Every structure is written in C-alpha cells, then in structure tokens.
Amino acid sequence: MWFKNLHLYRLHDSAPLDDGQLAAALPEQRFRPLSGVEARRIGWTTPAIEGDALVHEVMGKHLMTAKVQERLLPAGVVAEELEARVSQREAAEGRSLRRRERLTMKEQIFEELLPRAFTQSRRTDLWWCRKAGMIAVNASSASKAEQVLDLLRQTLGSLKVTPLAVSQPPSLVMGEWLARPEARPEGLIIGDAVTLTAPGGEDGVLRARLFDLDGEEIQTALSLGRIPTSLAIEIDGRVAFTLGDDLSIKGLRFADAVIEEANASEHEDAAARIEADFLLMAGVLEDAVASLIVWMGGEVQPTA
C-alpha cells in the first residue's frame, strides 16, 4: 500500500463530498476483466487485497485504487504478419496494393490477433485529501496519473484539477540548494543522485548516482550553466525521494522509524491495517509536500 511515486493535483470548484457519496459512486465504474476484442479497460478495484470496499476513508482522506488491464500485441508482430499477407496477395493479383488496402488489412490483422494476445494488469493508488483539496496519484508517469483522474472524472460526472503549481521553478530552487549549501532549509538533506541538463538541451544530460553532490564536479557543472531536472532529497529524516522539475516525486522511501511505527500497530483485520498504514503514510507525505510548497515560494494558481 505504501506509495512509490506522487503526482500532485489541486482541486478547483469542487463541491464537498457528502459522507458515503464517493463509496456509492465507485461501484458503477468497478473494474471488469477484458472481453472480446477490447484492447484496454480501467475501473476501480479494492485497495486491500482482502475485503470488498472500493474506498477507505480515514479522517477526511480517501484511498482508492484503479486497475488497468491491457492486451499486449506488439506492433512488430502486426507488421510482420501484414507484410506476409501483402506479399502473398500482391503475388496472387500481380499488382501493388494501395495504401488504403494495406490499412484495411492491418486493421483486420489487429482484430484477429487481439483476442489471443496476453493481458497485463497494473494497479494505481489515488489519495484524495478533502481537507487540503489535493489529490495525489501513485503513478510512474503523468500520463498514467491522468488516466486515473479521467476515471474519477467519469465516476463523479465532473472533476476540475490542475497539477500543483508553485511560485519558483523547482529546477532553480534545486540549483540553489546545490550551489549554496547555506541556502538549504532546515529539515532538508541533499541525497546522492542528480540529473543536470544544459540550457537548450545541448551537450546532453549529466546523471550522477551515488555521488557527492557537494563535490567539485557538480559545482563545476552548475557554474557552466547546467540546471538540475531531478534531485534526490530527504525531508525531516522521515521520507526520501527524487524530486523532479515538474514537482513529481519518485522513488519514495520511508524511514525505518516510520515503518517500525506502522508495524507496531496491532490490527488483525486487513482493512483496519491498510487504513492505519494509509493514515500514517498520508501524514508523512502531507508534511513533506507542505515543506516543498514553502521552499518553492508558495503555491500559485496555474496560468490560464
């Protein structure tokens, strides 16, 4: 249940949820396995492996899980079969097939092979904090996070959200932290990994891992105009992650003390355990996100 990544969104003009409203709406979009020639399907599933609740609500924080199932049909397989059939037909008819005929044949091949393709599933957790008016999606990319938000939008009928925006560009703030250790706020520890990009995308990308970021090499790269697009940091000794220049958070690692605190709770019921872990995790992440917003000059409304 512990999140690995975060994509953060601010809610706008959203009516407050009544108790039970979300739980009542989710079943209409419950996940169902793929059938027929469907290539992809998404729906809500239970956050806990055991139990049938589609949403866990703890102190105004909602935990939901979307499940995506897709058929794996590599483009190369379709292309290989297409070329074989095109060659066979052109030889039989003694002419070259037109583009439209090839496209029609390609669609037929896709429809024939799709039902026999393997399927792949993935689960994506969503955390909705009603009090803060914020949604966080545990997705590895913004596009996958948007898929879950689209599902939530369909479930509720409407949902106006925008990526969390801050006053100062994260890349500039991260550059300041690296260039001037004395500028680092209290509670922040710089990690050992960074990605530096030259202005205009020239000279490629410099990636350093397991590296002393206060060393001469990094300082030289910064002096030559390179800008950090990701930086490993730790906040308050409670959580560590890689911060992106788009304010995305990846590779979340919770401190041993946090995990031990979770393990110390005695909950035999699976639902109660997941809710206790979720509440603890959400508290740690809320504090970390609040610190980031302050360090980035505060939150701002996105431009039209």
C-alpha positions as CSV (number, residue, x, y, z in Angstrom):
1,M,0.0,0.0,0.0
2,W,2.9,2.3,0.6
3,F,3.2,4.8,-2.3
4,K,6.3,4.8,-4.5
5,N,5.5,7.9,-6.6
6,L,3.4,11.0,-6.4
7,H,1.9,13.3,-9.0
8,L,0.1,16.1,-7.2
9,Y,-3.0,17.9,-8.2
10,R,-5.1,20.8,-6.9
11,L,-8.9,20.6,-7.0
12,H,-10.8,23.6,-8.2
13,D,-14.5,24.5,-7.8
14,S,-15.3,21.0,-6.4
15,A,-18.4,20.6,-4.3
16,P,-17.6,18.9,-1.0
17,L,-18.3,15.2,-0.9
18,D,-21.1,14.1,1.4
19,D,-20.4,11.1,3.6
20,G,-20.9,8.0,1.6
21,Q,-21.2,9.8,-1.8
22,L,-17.9,8.5,-3.1
23,A,-18.5,5.0,-1.9
24,A,-21.9,5.0,-3.6
25,A,-20.5,6.3,-6.9
26,L,-17.5,4.0,-7.4
27,P,-19.3,0.7,-8.0
28,E,-20.7,2.0,-11.3
29,Q,-17.1,2.1,-12.6
30,R,-15.9,-1.1,-10.9
31,F,-13.2,-3.0,-12.8
32,R,-14.3,-5.8,-15.1
33,P,-11.8,-8.1,-17.0
34,L,-11.3,-7.5,-20.7
35,S,-13.6,-9.4,-23.1
36,G,-13.9,-9.8,-26.8
37,V,-11.6,-7.6,-28.8
38,E,-11.2,-4.9,-26.2
39,A,-7.6,-3.6,-26.1
40,R,-7.8,-1.8,-22.7
41,R,-10.1,-1.3,-19.7
42,I,-9.8,0.6,-16.5
43,G,-12.0,0.5,-13.4
44,W,-12.0,0.7,-9.6
45,T,-10.8,-2.2,-7.5
46,T,-10.3,-2.8,-3.8
47,P,-7.2,-1.1,-2.2
48,A,-6.9,-4.0,0.2
49,I,-6.3,-7.5,-1.3
50,E,-8.8,-8.8,1.2
51,G,-12.2,-7.2,1.5
52,D,-14.6,-5.6,-1.0
53,A,-14.5,-1.9,-0.1
54,L,-13.6,0.3,-3.1
55,V,-12.7,3.3,-0.9
56,H,-11.1,3.6,2.5
57,E,-11.9,6.9,4.3
58,V,-9.9,7.9,7.3
59,M,-10.2,11.4,8.8
60,G,-11.2,13.0,5.5
61,K,-8.5,11.2,3.5
62,H,-9.8,8.8,0.8
63,L,-7.7,5.9,-0.6
64,M,-8.9,4.4,-3.9
65,T,-7.2,2.0,-6.4
66,A,-7.7,1.9,-10.1
67,K,-6.9,-1.2,-12.1
68,V,-5.9,-1.1,-15.8
69,Q,-5.8,-4.2,-17.9
70,E,-4.3,-4.1,-21.4
71,R,-3.7,-6.6,-24.2
72,L,-0.1,-7.0,-25.2
73,L,0.0,-7.0,-29.0
74,P,3.4,-5.7,-30.2
75,A,3.4,-3.5,-33.3
76,G,6.2,-5.6,-34.7
77,V,4.0,-8.8,-34.7
78,V,1.2,-7.0,-36.6
79,A,3.7,-5.5,-39.0
80,E,5.3,-8.9,-39.7
81,E,2.0,-10.6,-40.4
82,L,0.9,-7.6,-42.6
83,E,4.0,-7.9,-44.8
84,A,3.5,-11.6,-45.2
85,R,-0.1,-11.2,-46.3
86,V,0.6,-8.2,-48.5
87,S,3.3,-10.1,-50.3
88,Q,1.0,-13.1,-50.8
89,R,-1.8,-11.1,-52.1
90,E,0.3,-8.9,-54.4
91,A,1.9,-12.1,-55.9
92,A,-1.6,-13.6,-56.4
93,E,-3.1,-10.4,-58.0
94,G,0.1,-9.3,-59.8
95,R,-0.1,-5.7,-58.6
96,S,0.9,-3.5,-55.7
97,L,-1.7,-2.9,-53.0
98,R,-2.8,0.7,-52.4
99,R,-2.3,2.4,-49.1
100,R,-5.9,2.1,-48.2
101,E,-5.9,-1.6,-48.8
102,R,-2.9,-2.1,-46.6
103,L,-4.5,-0.1,-43.8
104,T,-7.7,-2.2,-44.1
105,M,-5.7,-5.4,-44.0
106,K,-3.7,-4.1,-40.9
107,E,-7.0,-3.4,-39.1
108,Q,-8.2,-6.9,-39.9
109,I,-5.0,-8.5,-38.6
110,F,-5.2,-6.5,-35.4
111,E,-8.8,-7.6,-34.8
112,E,-7.8,-11.2,-35.4
113,L,-4.8,-11.3,-33.2
114,L,-6.0,-9.1,-30.3
115,P,-8.3,-11.7,-28.6
116,R,-5.3,-14.2,-28.5
117,A,-2.9,-11.6,-27.0
118,F,-1.6,-11.8,-23.5
119,T,-3.1,-9.4,-20.9
120,Q,-1.2,-7.3,-18.4
121,S,-2.7,-5.6,-15.4
122,R,-1.5,-2.8,-13.1
123,R,-2.9,-1.1,-10.0
124,T,-2.6,2.6,-9.4
125,D,-3.5,4.1,-6.0
126,L,-5.1,7.5,-5.6
127,W,-5.1,9.6,-2.4
128,W,-7.7,12.3,-2.0
129,C,-7.3,14.7,0.9
130,R,-10.6,16.5,1.3
131,K,-9.3,19.0,3.9
132,A,-6.3,20.0,1.8
133,G,-8.2,20.0,-1.5
134,M,-5.5,17.9,-3.1
135,I,-5.2,14.6,-5.0
136,A,-2.0,12.6,-5.2
137,V,-1.7,9.7,-7.6
138,N,0.8,6.9,-7.1
139,A,1.8,6.6,-10.8
140,S,5.2,6.4,-12.5
141,S,4.3,8.9,-15.1
142,A,1.9,11.9,-15.6
143,S,0.1,10.2,-18.4
144,K,-0.8,7.2,-16.2
145,A,-1.9,9.5,-13.4
146,E,-4.2,11.3,-15.9
147,Q,-5.8,8.0,-16.8
148,V,-6.8,7.6,-13.2
149,L,-8.1,11.1,-12.9
150,D,-10.2,10.6,-16.1
151,L,-11.7,7.5,-14.4
152,L,-12.5,9.6,-11.3
153,R,-14.0,12.3,-13.5
154,Q,-16.3,9.8,-15.2
155,T,-17.3,8.4,-11.8
156,L,-18.2,11.8,-10.3
157,G,-19.5,13.4,-13.5
158,S,-17.0,16.3,-13.3
159,L,-13.7,16.9,-11.7
160,K,-11.6,20.1,-12.2
161,V,-8.0,19.6,-11.2
162,T,-4.6,21.0,-12.3
163,P,-1.1,19.9,-11.5
164,L,0.2,21.5,-8.3
165,A,1.9,24.8,-9.2
166,V,4.5,26.7,-7.2
167,S,5.9,30.3,-7.4
168,Q,9.5,29.4,-8.1
169,P,10.6,26.9,-10.7
170,P,11.7,23.7,-8.9
171,S,14.8,23.5,-11.1
172,L,16.0,26.9,-10.0
173,V,15.4,26.1,-6.3
174,M,17.2,22.8,-6.6
175,G,20.1,24.6,-8.3
176,E,20.3,27.0,-5.4
177,W,20.3,24.1,-2.9
178,L,23.2,22.5,-4.7
179,A,25.2,25.7,-5.4
180,R,24.8,27.2,-1.9
181,P,24.6,24.7,1.0
182,E,23.9,27.5,3.4
183,A,20.6,28.2,1.4
184,R,19.2,24.7,2.2
185,P,16.2,25.0,4.5
186,E,16.1,23.2,7.9
187,G,15.0,19.7,7.6
188,L,16.3,19.2,4.1
189,I,19.2,16.8,3.3
190,I,20.6,16.5,-0.2
191,G,21.0,12.9,-1.4
192,D,23.5,11.3,-3.7
193,A,21.8,11.5,-7.1
194,V,21.1,14.3,-9.6
195,T,20.3,14.9,-13.2
196,L,21.8,18.0,-14.8
197,T,20.7,19.4,-18.2
198,A,22.5,22.1,-20.2
199,P,20.4,25.1,-21.3
200,G,18.7,24.5,-24.6
201,G,19.3,20.7,-24.3
202,E,22.8,21.0,-25.7
203,D,25.7,18.8,-24.6
204,G,23.4,16.0,-23.4
205,V,22.3,15.1,-19.9
206,L,24.6,14.5,-17.0
207,R,23.4,11.9,-14.5
208,A,25.2,11.2,-11.2
209,R,24.3,8.5,-8.8
210,L,25.9,7.5,-5.5
211,F,27.9,10.7,-5.9
212,D,29.0,13.5,-3.6
213,L,26.8,16.3,-4.8
214,D,28.8,18.9,-2.9
215,G,31.9,17.9,-4.7
216,E,33.9,19.9,-7.2
217,E,32.5,18.1,-10.3
218,I,28.9,19.1,-9.6
219,Q,29.8,22.6,-8.7
220,T,31.7,23.0,-12.0
221,A,28.8,21.7,-13.9
222,L,26.5,24.2,-12.2
223,S,28.9,27.1,-12.9
224,L,28.8,26.1,-16.6
225,G,25.0,26.7,-16.6
226,R,23.7,23.2,-16.1
227,I,20.3,23.0,-14.4
228,P,19.1,20.2,-12.2
229,T,16.0,18.5,-13.5
230,S,15.8,15.9,-10.7
231,L,17.4,15.7,-7.3
232,A,17.5,13.1,-4.5
233,I,16.5,14.6,-1.2
234,E,15.4,13.7,2.3
235,I,12.9,15.6,4.5
236,D,12.9,15.7,8.3
237,G,14.5,12.2,8.4
238,R,11.1,10.7,7.6
239,V,11.0,10.3,3.9
240,A,13.4,10.4,1.0
241,F,12.6,10.6,-2.8
242,T,13.7,12.0,-6.1
243,L,12.2,15.4,-6.8
244,G,11.6,16.3,-10.5
245,D,11.5,19.8,-12.1
246,D,7.8,19.2,-12.7
247,L,7.2,18.7,-8.9
248,S,6.8,15.0,-9.4
249,I,8.0,12.7,-6.6
250,K,9.6,9.3,-7.5
251,G,11.2,6.5,-5.6
252,L,9.6,7.2,-2.2
253,R,11.5,5.6,0.7
254,F,10.1,5.9,4.2
255,A,12.5,6.0,7.1
256,D,12.9,2.9,9.3
257,A,11.2,4.7,12.2
258,V,8.1,5.3,10.1
259,I,7.9,1.6,9.0
260,E,8.5,0.5,12.6
261,E,5.7,2.7,13.8
262,A,3.4,1.1,11.2
263,N,4.5,-2.4,12.2
264,A,3.9,-1.6,15.9
265,S,0.2,-1.1,15.3
266,E,-1.9,-4.2,16.1
267,H,-4.6,-4.7,13.5
268,E,-5.6,-8.3,12.7
269,D,-8.3,-7.1,10.2
270,A,-6.8,-6.3,6.8
271,A,-9.0,-3.3,6.2
272,A,-8.1,-1.8,9.6
273,R,-4.4,-2.4,8.9
274,I,-4.4,-0.7,5.5
275,E,-6.3,2.3,6.9
276,A,-3.8,2.6,9.7
277,D,-0.8,2.4,7.3
278,F,-2.5,4.8,4.9
279,L,-3.2,7.4,7.7
280,L,0.5,7.2,8.8
281,M,1.8,7.5,5.3
282,A,-0.5,10.3,4.3
283,G,0.6,12.3,7.4
284,V,4.3,12.0,6.5
285,L,3.6,12.9,2.9
286,E,1.4,15.9,3.7
287,D,4.2,17.3,5.9
288,A,6.8,16.7,3.1
289,V,4.6,18.3,0.4
290,A,3.8,21.3,2.7
291,S,7.5,21.9,3.2
292,L,8.2,21.7,-0.5
293,I,5.5,24.3,-1.3
294,V,7.0,26.7,1.3
295,W,10.5,26.1,0.0
296,M,9.3,26.8,-3.6
297,G,7.9,30.2,-2.7
298,G,4.4,29.1,-2.0
299,E,1.6,27.7,-4.2
300,V,0.2,29.7,-7.1
301,Q,-2.8,29.3,-9.4
302,P,-1.8,27.9,-12.8
303,T,-1.9,30.3,-15.7
304,A,-4.9,30.1,-18.0
